[in-house]
Amino acid sequence: MTSALTCNSSRILTPIEATNIRNVISKPSSRALFDLMLYSGLRLSEVKQLAGNPALFDRERRTVTIKSGKVKASQLSRNVCLSDRGMLAVQEYLKNPSVPNSSTAWQTNLIRWAQRSRMQAIPGQEGSGNPYALTVRTTRKSWESWLLAAFPDKLPYITLSQGHSETTALRHYLNISFTQAERADIQREVRGWGCL
């Protein structure tokens, strides 16, 4: 069994782990939110933007336009590029958009689903309240890691889409040690990604 992947104390999901979580989410709106956050890399605050203004989704351009909420943001807005699964996730989410009351509520859901999916705990954290190191940032960090594993030559486009600097991507996400089998699964997960 391979060890779990983390970045800054937050778990990076493998495609199999993501599928296992998705398979135990019984509530369709929660599953749609999980897929949206995973396949777009949106932050919870950005999901709220989309829920409040579905016109931010441009089906033809395959993007979601997000306005920065940061006062000193280097990008005032960005186009989040979508993959084939990202397109489906946004469309499914917008049928009945819901947003958790808080990031803590969402993290609690992630931990419960990890338990149900029999996810491997992080060594040394088995007795903690969050033995899986799942955070509200897990899906976002996983998505960016997947994109960089699949498209290392597209670093500038990935960082602009995700709202990070290239330095952040290089420091945290480019060097995640996915196995060859996980990399093959990632290629299927990110199929069709890119802004037109």
N, C-alpha and C positions, 0 to 999 in steps of 0.2 A: 504494500500500500504506500503510495506517495504521500509526502507531507503536505500540509495545508500551506497556501501562499498568503502572505500578508504584506502590506505596505503601510508604514507609519501606524501600526497597531490596528489596521483595518483589513479585514479579509478581502482577498481577490478571489472571486469565484472562477472555477473552471467551468467550461460549458456543461459538463455532466452535473456539477453541483447546482448550477442555475436551473437546469432541467428538473433535477430532483426536487428543488424547492417549488418550482412552478407546478409540478404534479401534485403537490399536497395542498395548494391554495384552493380551497373549495369555493370561496366567494368570487364570482366573476369580476366584480369591480376591483377587488384587491389584486387578482391575477393580471388584469389589464394595467393597473398602476405599476406592478412589479415589472411587467414587460416594457412599459413606457420608460421607466427609470433605467432599466438595464440597456435597452436598445437605442437610447438617445443619450444617455449620460447626463440627463437633466438633474439639477439639484431640486430638492423639495420646493424651495421658493420659486423656482422656474416652472415647476409643474403647476403651481398656483397661478402663474401668469397665463399659461396655456389654458387651464380650466376656465379662467375668467375671460379669455379672449381667444376662442378657437381659430380666429382668422390669422393667428400667428403661424399656423400650419399652412404651408404652400405645397399643395399636392404636386403641382407641375414641376416645381424646382426641387422637390424632395427635401425641404428644409422646415425648421421651426425657427423663427426669429425671436431671440431673447434679448430683452433690455437688461443691462447690468444694474444691479441694486447697490453696487459699491460706489461710494462717493469719489474715490480716487481711481476708478477703473481706467485701464489703458484702452479698453474697447467699450464704447457706450452701448453697443449692441453687437450681436454675433448671429451668424446663420449656423444652426446646428444641422449638419448634414446627416441624412438618414440612409440606412441600408434597406434592403428589401424587408427584413424583419422589423426594422424601425418604422417603416411606412405602415405596415400592418398594425404595429403596436399603437401608434398615434391614432389611427383610424378607429381601432377598437376602444381605446381609452375615451375618445371624444363622443362615443355613443352614450356614455353615462359617466361623465367625469366626476371623480370624488377625490378629495385630498384628506389625508389624516389630520387629526387635530393638532398633532405635534410630531416632531422628529422622534421623540421618545416613544410615542405610540407606534410609529412605523418600525422602529428598532425592536420593540417588543414583539411585533408580528414576525419580523425576520427571524428572531431567536426561536419563537414557537415553531415556525415552519422548518427551521433547521433541525430542531428536535424530532419533529414528525418525519423528516426525510432521512433521519439517522446520519446526519452530517458528522464527519470526524471533528472532534474538538481540537483546539490548539494545545499542543503538549504543555503541561504545567498550568493550564487554565481550566482543567476539567471540573473543579469544584466552584468556579466563580459563577456569577450571575449571567455572564456572557462567555461561555466556554468556546464559542465559535468565532469570536472577534468580529461579529457582524455589526456594522454601523450604518447609519443613514447614507454614508458615503460609499458603501460597498459596491453598489451597482454601478455608480459613476466611475469609481476606480477600476472596476472590472472591465467596463466597456473601453475605457481609454487604453488599458493594458492590452486588451484584445486587438484594438485597432493598430497599436504600435507593433504587436507581434505579427500581424498580417501585412501591414503596410509600413515597414520602417523607413522606406524612401519617401513617405508622405508626411513626415513629421510636421512641417509648417502648417499643412492643411488640417491635420488632426488637432494641433494645439489651438488654432484659430476656432475650429468648430467647438472644442471643449472649453474654450475660455481660459486656457493656461498659457504660460510662457513655454518656450522650447526648453529652457533650463529646468523648469518643474517637470516636464515630461521626461527629459533625459535623466534627471535625478531619481525620479520615483517609478516610472512606468515602463521604460524601454527595456530594462534588464530583468524583467520577471521571468523566472526559469520554468516556463511551461515545458511539458514533455512533448515529444514528437506527436504522440496521439492527440494530446490537447491542442497542439498547433493545427493539426488537421481538422479537428472539430471547430476551432476558432475560424478557420477559413470559411466553413459553412455558415457560421453565425453572422459573419460580417459581409456576406455576399451582397453586392450591389451598393456598397457604401461609397459615398462621395457626392460632392455638390456638382450640379450640372453646370 
